[in-house]
Amino acid sequence: MTSQNWFDMWERVMGDSPAMEQFAIWTEMHSEEAIKHGIIKTAVKNRQMGGTMSLDHREKFASKVMTVKDADLLRFKKDGAL
């Protein structure tokens, strides 16, 4: 998927989104699976919090989720689980 696809997904599930440059960074740094997981998990957390997460909080939370997801995927691949 492209940065634009991730941007559109974010806007569909959460409304206002980070700058397009942030999506370009995520696309370069993370797997597609990690980006999708990060956006969805952030949307769920934001909804659980009544939509009160600031854009900065959502962006940082999504980044952390993506980093952890990629690390998990790498660990599972190394251990032969995938």
C-alpha positions as CSV (number, residue, x, y, z in Angstrom):
1,M,0.0,0.0,0.0
2,T,1.1,3.6,-0.5
3,S,1.3,6.4,2.0
4,Q,-1.9,7.8,0.5
5,N,-3.7,4.5,1.2
6,W,-2.6,4.6,4.9
7,F,-3.6,8.3,5.1
8,D,-7.0,7.5,3.7
9,M,-7.4,4.5,6.1
10,W,-6.5,6.7,9.1
11,E,-9.0,9.4,8.1
12,R,-11.8,6.8,7.7
13,V,-11.3,5.3,11.1
14,M,-10.2,8.4,13.2
15,G,-10.8,11.6,11.3
16,D,-8.0,14.1,11.4
17,S,-4.6,12.6,10.5
18,P,-0.9,13.3,10.8
19,A,0.9,15.0,7.9
20,M,1.4,12.9,4.8
21,E,5.1,12.9,5.6
22,Q,4.4,10.8,8.7
23,F,2.8,8.2,6.5
24,A,5.8,8.2,4.2
25,I,8.1,7.6,7.2
26,W,5.9,4.8,8.5
27,T,5.8,3.2,5.0
28,E,9.6,3.3,4.8
29,M,10.2,2.0,8.3
30,H,7.5,-0.6,8.9
31,S,5.9,-3.6,7.3
32,E,2.4,-3.2,5.8
33,E,1.1,-5.6,8.6
34,A,2.6,-3.4,11.3
35,I,1.1,-0.2,9.8
36,K,-2.4,-1.6,9.5
37,H,-2.1,-3.1,13.0
38,G,-0.9,0.3,14.4
39,I,-3.8,2.3,12.8
40,I,-6.5,-0.2,13.9
41,K,-5.2,-0.5,17.4
42,T,-4.9,3.3,17.7
43,A,-8.5,3.7,16.5
44,V,-9.7,1.2,19.1
45,K,-7.8,2.9,21.9
46,N,-9.1,6.3,20.8
47,R,-12.7,5.0,20.8
48,Q,-12.2,3.4,24.2
49,M,-11.1,6.7,25.5
50,G,-14.1,8.4,24.1
51,G,-12.2,10.0,21.2
52,T,-10.1,12.1,23.6
53,M,-6.6,11.2,22.4
54,S,-4.9,14.2,20.9
55,L,-3.4,13.9,17.4
56,D,0.1,13.9,18.9
57,H,-0.9,11.0,21.3
58,R,-2.5,9.0,18.5
59,E,0.6,9.5,16.3
60,K,3.0,8.4,19.0
61,F,0.8,5.5,20.1
62,A,0.5,4.2,16.5
63,S,4.3,4.5,16.0
64,K,5.0,2.5,19.2
65,V,2.4,-0.2,18.2
66,M,4.1,-0.5,14.7
67,T,7.5,-0.8,16.2
68,V,6.4,-3.5,18.6
69,K,4.5,-5.4,15.9
70,D,7.5,-5.4,13.6
71,A,9.8,-6.6,16.4
72,D,7.3,-9.4,17.2
73,L,7.1,-10.4,13.5
74,L,10.9,-10.5,13.3
75,R,11.2,-12.6,16.5
76,F,8.5,-15.1,15.3
77,K,10.3,-15.4,11.9
78,K,13.6,-15.9,13.7
79,D,12.1,-18.6,16.0
80,G,10.5,-20.3,13.0
81,A,7.0,-19.7,14.1
82,L,6.1,-18.0,10.8
